[in-house]
């Protein structure tokens, strides 16, 4: 839904702004002259000047509010257009990747895709286990070389033993992940894996990219909501100014 852009000659804000520069009408002068309490020319001019000054004060923020409202409307329109284009692009990518996956399934069968998916999952677990071993190894080295005074006194042997135990657990997890990967490869046809795994790996990387694009789409939606709020605030403030001007006229 596109928001309209307004200028200084539109809507109630126009009425409020135009009153800033309008001279007192003849009807108001005749009304003043026919009142029960006549007033001299100097008194009438002073009242008119005060009326104009009051309206100028009431409508002083109208140009800035119009500019802010137009800017917010332009931002909303631009963000919603970009969001629509991004959604369309993502839908095209999903459809294209789905076709690629279906082609792989028809060519190699569902079992080959399942085997390849298990291999990729096992490879991911093995990489995580490797990083865990490296972190545990660094912790052992750091604990062994750090000055006991920096640790606040005793407990040196206990700290080293705890770090060494954590390192042993990380090694056990690594061996388990390595054995799991070997079993996954053994249970599958090696020739088929060499053909399917690279293709499936590409599809999974594209799925990760799609997650990043989804986050970008969420950011665009959040920015559009913020711009709509700013647009609504400007409209509400212009409406308030318009009512204030009309109330001031009625009091006169």
HELIX and SHEET records of a PDB file:
HELIX    1   1 UNK A   11  UNK A   21  1                                  11    
HELIX    2   2 UNK A   26  UNK A   33  1                                   8    
HELIX    3   3 UNK A   41  UNK A   58  1                                  18    
HELIX    4   4 UNK A   62  UNK A  108  1                                  47    
HELIX    5   5 UNK A  110  UNK A  145  1                                  36    
HELIX    6   6 UNK A  148  UNK A  151  5                                   4    
HELIX    7   7 UNK A  156  UNK A  187  1                                  32    
HELIX    8   8 UNK A  190  UNK A  251  1                                  62    
END                                                                             
